[in-house]
Each structure stands twice: as C-alpha cells, then as structure tokens.
Amino acid sequence: MKRDKYEKVMDLAKRRGYLWSSFEIYGGIAGFVDYGPLGTMLKNNIINIWREYYVVREEFYEIDSPTITPYEVLKASGHVDNFTDPIVECKECLESYRADHLIEECVSVDTEGRSLKELEELIKKYNVRCPKCGGELGEVKRYNLMFVTSIGPGGKRTGYMRPETAQGIFIQFRRLAGFFRNKLPFGVAQIGRAYRNEISPRQGVIRLREFNQAEGEFFVHPKEKTHERFKEVEDEVIPLLPADRQMDRSIDPEEKVIKITIGEAVRRGIVRHEAIGYFIVLTKKFLIDIGIDEDKLRFRQHLPDEMAHYAIDCWDAEIYTERFGWIECVGIADRTDYDLRAHMNHSGVDLRIFVEYDEPKEVETYEVELNYKEVGRIFKRDLKLVEERLKEMDIEEMERMVEELKEKGKYILRVEKDGEVKEFEILESYVKVKKVVKKIRGEKILPHVIEPSYGIDRILYCLLEHSYREEEDRVYLDLKPKVAPVKVGVFPLVNRDRLPEIAKSIKEILRKEGIVAQYDDKGAIGRRYMRMDEIGTPFCITVDGQTLEDGTVTVRYRNSREQERVKIEEVVDYIKSKL
C-alpha cells in the first residue's frame, strides 16, 4: 500500500528524533507529542526567529506568566461559558466524538457555524454512526475544552490550565501600560504552553491537547487602528479569501482566493484596517522566511458565524498539507477592548489609560461636592479615599454616576488601594452635582487589541512536510540553514591517519563559534551523507588524505551535493557566510 506524504514525514520524524508519541511505553495518549532532540532544536529555532521578528524588530516586549489560571480570570474572559466544542456520545460503547468533525468525515457537508440542533439533525439525516462499533449516536451537547484543576490544599479554589497565553498579558495590562509610559501603540509578546482538552484528537501534531503558542498583543487607540510602518508593506501582494467570496456559491471554489496588495485590500475595506493588514504581511514574511511554501499559503477571513466571542474581525494564515488540506496555523484578530473591559468589570480595577490631546479642549462636565456632614459618619476613615476617587473620575464615569443616581438613587463606587478593591454606596443625599465647563488635557480610554497568534506545533509540521524531498537514491529535508537543527556534519573519510582527530577538532571549533556541528565516523561516507541529508543538515565537512597535504577539507552542500575545498582556518567564516 502506497504511503501518503504525512506517513512518510512522520516516519522520518520518529526515526530521526523530531517527534515521538508521548507515553509510548504505556500505550500512548492521543493529543500529546514529545519533541525529540532534533524536534526541540527545530522548534526553538522557529521560536527564536519569531522573537527576531516581534521582539527585536517590532519592539514587542516579552513576558512570562503562569500556565495555571484562577477560575475568576477565565470566567471574566468568557472562556468558562464560551470555550466549547460540540460533543456526541455513542449510546452503545460510550465513545465520545466531536460532532462537527465526525459529520464532515462521514459525509461531504460543511458544518461551520451550525447550531447543536442542526448538527443533531445532520447526524439523523445522513445516519451517521459510531466509527468504533457502528452504534447509534446520542444528543449533541456543549463540551468545555479547558483542563480543570484546583489551587492549594483541599481543592477550595478552582483553576484551569490556560487555554491561551493572551490572558496573562491582559491581566498585567496596568503594569505593562506603566512600563510603556502609557504611550500607545505598544506590543507585548508571550511564548509558551497552552492546553485544550480536545474531544477526540486524531490528527497527530495538528490537534494537540498541550501545545506551543507564540502570541502578540498590539494595544492601540480605539479610533486609531493605523500602523506607522504600513507604508513599507502596502505593495505586498497577499492571497486573501474574504468572507463574502467564501459564501458566494456562484464563484468557482478554485477562484475564490484573490491576490491583491494589502494597501488595496485595506482601501477597499476587504481587510478592516491597517493594523490587521500590517500583521497579515508580517505573518506572510515570517512563514516564508522559515521555509513555508508560498504557493501553499493563504489568508482566510472568518465567517460571521464562526468569529470568536471576543473578535470583530479575524484572518487565519492557512497552510496547505496533503492529508489535512488547508489548516489554520496563525490567527490575526481584532479583539477590540473585550478582554480589558471584561477584566475591568469583573475585578473592579480601572484598566483605562490617560491619553493627552494635542491641544486642551473645553467640555461640559459635572462637578461633585460631598455632603461632609452626612458622609463623614458613613465613610469615617475611608472618607479621604472616596474624596480622591471622585476627583479622579473622568467625564464618562461622572456621567454614568449622575445617570444612575437619577434612575436608581445610588451608585456603587469602586476604589482600589494596595491591590484590594473596596465598594462604597453613594446615595443622592451624599453628593451635590452641578454642571460646569472645564478645560481638559486628555481622556481616559480603554485600548483595543490586535492579536497575531501563532500555533508553533502546526507550523513545525507544515515546515517538515514542505521541506520533504524524495530523489531516486535519497530522501532529504530541504530546511533552510537558519532553522535546521544541525548546521554541519563533520566526518573523517577513514578512521586512521589522524583524520578523526582533525575532524573532531573542527567540530569543536564550530561549536565554540555557536554553530551546531555533529561528528560521525560510522559506516561508509555515502551513508553518512544520507543520514545528514535526511535530518536536513545543510553542510557536511569531510577530512581526507588531501587535508594532511594542504590543510583543506571538502564542504558539501545538501541540495546540490556539490563540493568545494576550503582551508581549515577559513571553515568557520565560510559556514557563517552561508548561514
């Protein structure tokens, strides 16, 4: 039976130490993968290039927050209520399946955006049965994807393994805003593990329960979603699959993708604004830079009914694979102020930042004066705290308080001190409110967030598949030198005449210079070349008899198999120039 490319790539990955099944000696568990020695190096190289793009060039600063998250945080963010997939269980063997995926595997029907009831109707209409035992399937329900845990002894406080790295950034927004001196826009990055308790992961490294993310959060003024460097990229041509073209059945499926400059896409409103457009281009450049095939890359806009609960626009960088088709590897979303507002409302902590106007403005607002005779005995020691908080109020909050005092006769004033939030009930009789005209220097705003979110594991698999090459006498990975785990293989032609000693010394020199080199003296030289080709090593250095005569070695390039002689003392500079 002829193996498909996925099987060939995964066979190579297992044999050569890229990817292994987790818990293998105990039978393994779906949705988990171990990175072997070469896989770990490849993953780290991809992440370091991502850092080069975002942390070095784009000036995002990186943070590192806990992977365990308290219930309150994820309740506020909406994950407790909304982070779900449709699940269906077999009535006979009790095996569980993700309903929409199971339907698509059994019949040619698009399930995107379907309700639970609609999925149930499709199961009945097409008589979809349990793949394991052929039994009847039950009711389609919602299943929360988060791993639940407890914090501290006794299980009194509920926590979850974080489903994304982003929330750690939003929780620390006040500190981060201070770090950036409240000057918008600014970017924050986080790289690390995230966890999703997938119902039935059956796609290897494509769908994992524990996976690696690299996320950036770009905080912008709600009314200024431009990008100062957009001019530099506006002529970049991008393959876009807009939502309207996906839904238009009159367009041939092969012609739905349009190739257009990002500048034109923004001007025509296909892409919502410059900030999303800029990160679409940056994503394209990064993926091509690490070795993803440009002809197998597109950007698909989310349909209205598949948009995440926090987003108003989202584009996925999708990469084509032979077995799985187009798979989402990067999401670029406008999350608005959803997360910051949710955490501000739930925690009672003001997460707005003060933005100065170019020129002061005259505005009509309110002035609040406390009825000290009445409130003195009510608030006692907290009187000064309440007084200062009222003075800090901006126009928007002042108007909200006046409105609630009129409608409800009271207003709940939240005051934070030393990390603790106190609530004070303000009654109509406690304050005297009058309209005034004031000159103001600026306003408090809640920033919006543009988020490029990268799934490192999926990108790594796609990179292996796109790099996989077969020739009559060999298989090799056409990895770019910058991502290849091992940069140089170093061999003695034969194991005598001081050749092994010279080869080992060259390997040591390369490693001291920060170049990962691997020594190999086992088997015929041709077999050693083949081993290095198969793991994607771009260069091989061979020490031979001529080395003893003139101090030169042969340097072989993986793709062309061409060789040239280089002096030993020039080898480091030669390899560095190629890297």
Number of C-alpha atoms within 10 A of each C-alpha: 3 5 7 10 15 18 12 13 19 19 14 20 21 15 12 17 16 24 22 20 19 16 13 11 7 7 9 12 13 19 23 18 21 16 19 18 13 18 21 16 17 23 20 15 17 23 19 14 17 21 21 14 17 22 19 12 9 15 15 19 19 16 13 12 16 11 16 18 21 17 18 15 21 20 15 20 22 15 19 17 12 15 18 16 17 21 22 26 20 20 14 14 14 15 16 16 22 20 27 25 15 19 22 13 10 14 13 8 12 11 16 12 14 15 14 19 12 13 21 22 13 19 24 13 9 12 14 20 18 22 12 11 12 12 17 16 24 18 16 23 17 16 17 19 19 22 16 16 16 17 15 10 7 7 10 9 13 14 21 20 21 23 24 22 25 23 20 18 21 21 17 13 18 16 14 18 17 11 11 13 11 17 16 16 18 19 22 23 24 25 23 17 17 22 21 21 18 22 19 19 18 12 12 16 24 20 18 23 22 18 22 20 22 23 26 26 24 21 23 23 18 13 8 14 19 16 16 11 12 17 11 9 16 18 14 16 17 21 21 26 21 19 16 13 18 18 11 11 10 9 12 11 11 6 9 20 19 15 14 14 19 27 22 15 20 18 13 11 10 17 22 17 21 23 25 25 26 23 20 23 19 16 22 21 15 17 21 14 16 21 19 24 17 15 10 15 20 23 25 21 25 21 17 13 11 12 16 15 14 15 19 15 21 25 27 23 25 19 26 20 17 12 11 11 10 16 17 19 20 26 23 26 26 25 20 22 20 21 21 24 21 16 22 17 13 14 17 17 19 17 22 18 19 14 16 14 11 8 9 12 11 10 12 10 16 18 16 17 14 18 13 13 9 12 18 15 10 14 15 9 10 13 16 12 14 21 13 11 14 18 12 11 14 17 17 12 13 19 14 11 19 19 14 16 18 11 10 11 14 18 20 14 15 16 18 15 9 5 7 10 12 16 13 14 13 18 15 17 13 19 17 12 14 11 10 10 11 14 12 15 14 15 14 17 16 21 23 24 28 25 26 25 25 23 18 22 21 23 24 20 21 26 25 24 22 22 18 20 16 10 7 5 6 13 18 22 25 23 25 17 19 18 24 24 26 21 23 27 25 27 27 25 17 18 12 10 12 14 20 21 14 20 25 19 14 22 21 17 16 22 15 11 11 10 19 17 24 19 19 18 15 12 9 10 16 8 12 18 23 17 18 23 25 21 24 27 30 28 25 24 28 22 26 23 16 12 18 14 8 10 16 21 23 20 23 20 17 22 16 7 13 10 16 11 16 16 14 19 12 10 20 16 12 14 17 13 8 10 14
